[in-house]
Amino acid sequence: MRYAISLHLDYASHPQAEVNSLFRQIREDLIQAGFHPDGRLFTIALPESEACRLARTIVEDAARSTGLGDAYGYVKEFYGFNFERATNLLLPPVGDIGVVDMEELPDMECIDLKPPTETT
């Protein structure tokens, strides 16, 4: 199971240089701990409790190591969720996706996009 951590820092209430520094440290530490980054989202193959504990520890340690003190004063949103249950809103609803037999589309031409295989 992939578990995701979503992190948004509070750029409106703090100097941008401080928040940028904190985010860079958090991102680096999350990646080093095994999280895979995708923007402000980080995923890892761990159970929920372990992933959340690890993420909290990393955020708290990063704030201390950058000299900012309490990490949660810089955090605007910090969520964890089962990534496998996430809905990608860039895709059409599942009910709108279907399979059509090519015979049902007589005016359509099918192109094979696989590379040719060499025969010896």
C-alpha positions, 0 to 999 in steps of 0.5 A: 500500500502506498501512503501519501503525505501532503505538505503545504507551508505557510508562506503568507505568514513568514519570510519566504527565505525561511520557508523555502529553506525549511521546505528544501530540508524537509523535502531532502529528508523525506526523500532520504527516508524513502518517500517519493516526491511529486510536488508537495505530495510525498508517497511511501510504501509503509502502513499509515501509522509508520508513514505518519510517524516518520513524516512528523519526525522529519518535519519536526527535526528539519525545523530544529536543524534549520534553526526555526524552532517549532515546525508547526508554526510554519505548516499550513496543511499537513495531511496523510492519506491512502494514496491508492484511494485518491481520485485523479481529477484530471481523468474523466469519471470512471463511469465515463471510461469504457472499452469499445470493440474496433468492429463497432467503429468502422470508420476508425483505423487501428495503428499498432504503436508497438516497436517492430520485433527483429526476426533472425 
